[in-house]
Amino acid sequence: MTNPLRNLKLKTRMTLVLGLMALLQTGFLGVFALNHLNESLEEQVAERALQVAKTIAVMPEIIAAVKASDTSFLQPLSLHLADTTHARFVVIGDKNGLRLSHPTPERIGKPMNDDDEDGMGGEYNNPALLDGKAYVQKATGSLGVSIRGKTPLLIKMVTLLALFRLALFWIR
């Protein structure tokens, strides 16, 4: 049994080897570029989620409705805000981490962390609820993988989550 490559001229073998090396380099560069673009896009989505969350959190109507725990006002408003900001969803919760609005109405009144699959429990909301800090989080919940911008409303009064449709891009 003879090796078919041995029958090829040196020039042909060199061309095949160089072509294969060029193909491998192109593949590695492509993987690197896609990874870099994915990280860059994720950072931009996170920044946008946080900025929209901060903007929504200072709306006087939201502040008044949260103080009154007015879910009948907050629920349609959060759906409208999600639609107009191109967010995947907007969830508003009280100082105890209970939902005052959610795209799935059955989840209103339940803890914001009851469906997170990452097992962090109430620790997810601590920076906003306990420390009054706005932050970004990537998590998996009942609505899938998302980038969450969380910010306190007033001082330690409520956490607002703004999650963008672009979060659908990330796959576990």
SULBELGI-V445116 format. One record per pair of residues at least 4 apart in sequence whose C-alpha atoms are under 8 Angstrom apart, sorted by the first residue. I is the first residue (numbers start at 1). J is the second residue. Records with the same first field share a line. If there is no record, write none. Layout:
# SULBELGI-V445116
I: J, J
This chain:
# SULBELGI-V445116
2: 6
3: 7
4: 8
5: 13
8: 12, 13
9: 13
10: 14
11: 15
12: 16
13: 17
14: 18
15: 19
16: 20
17: 21
18: 22
19: 23
20: 24
21: 25
22: 26
23: 27
24: 28
25: 29
26: 30
27: 31
28: 32
29: 33
30: 34
31: 35
32: 36
33: 37
34: 38
35: 39
36: 40
37: 41
38: 42
39: 43
40: 44
41: 45
42: 46, 147, 167
43: 47
44: 48
45: 49, 147, 164, 166, 167
46: 50, 136, 137, 147, 148, 149
47: 51, 136, 149
48: 52, 149
49: 53, 136, 147, 148, 149, 162, 163, 164
50: 54, 134, 135, 136, 148, 149, 150, 151, 162
51: 55, 149
52: 56, 85, 149, 162
53: 57, 149, 150, 151, 160, 161, 162
54: 58, 134, 150, 151
55: 59
56: 62
57: 62, 63, 151, 152, 153, 154, 160
58: 62, 63, 153, 154
59: 63
60: 64
61: 65
62: 66, 74
63: 67, 153, 154
64: 68
65: 69, 70, 71, 73, 74
66: 70, 74, 93, 94, 100, 158
69: 94, 100
70: 74, 100
71: 75, 100, 101
72: 76
73: 77
74: 78, 92, 100, 101
75: 79, 100, 101, 102, 103, 105
76: 80
77: 81
78: 82, 89, 90, 91, 92, 101, 102
79: 83, 89, 90, 103
80: 84
81: 85, 87, 90
82: 86, 87, 88, 89, 90, 162
83: 87, 88, 89
86: 164, 165
87: 162, 163, 164, 165
88: 162, 163, 164, 165, 166, 167
89: 102, 103, 161, 162, 163, 164, 165
90: 101, 102, 103, 160, 161, 162, 163
91: 99, 100, 101, 102, 103, 160, 161, 162
92: 99, 100, 101, 102, 158, 159, 160, 161
93: 97, 98, 99, 100, 101, 112, 158, 159, 160
94: 98, 99, 100, 157, 158, 159
95: 129, 156, 157, 158, 159
96: 129, 158
97: 111, 112, 113, 122, 125, 129, 158, 159
98: 108, 109, 110, 111, 112
99: 107, 108, 109, 110, 111, 112
100: 108, 109
101: 105, 108
102: 107, 108
104: 108
110: 114
113: 121, 122, 124
114: 121
115: 141, 142
116: 120, 121, 139, 140, 141, 142
117: 139, 140, 141
118: 139, 140
120: 124
122: 126
125: 129, 130, 159
126: 130, 131
127: 131, 132, 133, 134, 135
128: 132, 133, 134, 135, 150, 151, 152, 156, 158, 159
129: 133, 152, 156, 157, 158, 159
130: 156
131: 156
132: 151, 152, 155, 156
133: 151, 152
134: 149, 150, 151, 152
135: 149, 150, 151
136: 147, 148, 149, 150
137: 147, 148, 149, 150
138: 145, 146, 147, 148
139: 145, 146, 147, 148
140: 144, 145, 146
141: 145, 146
144: 168
145: 167, 168, 170, 171, 172
146: 163, 164, 167, 168, 170
147: 163, 164, 167
148: 161, 162, 163, 164
149: 160, 161, 162, 163
150: 159, 160, 161, 162
151: 159, 160, 161
152: 156, 157, 158, 159, 160
153: 157, 158, 159, 160
154: 158
163: 167
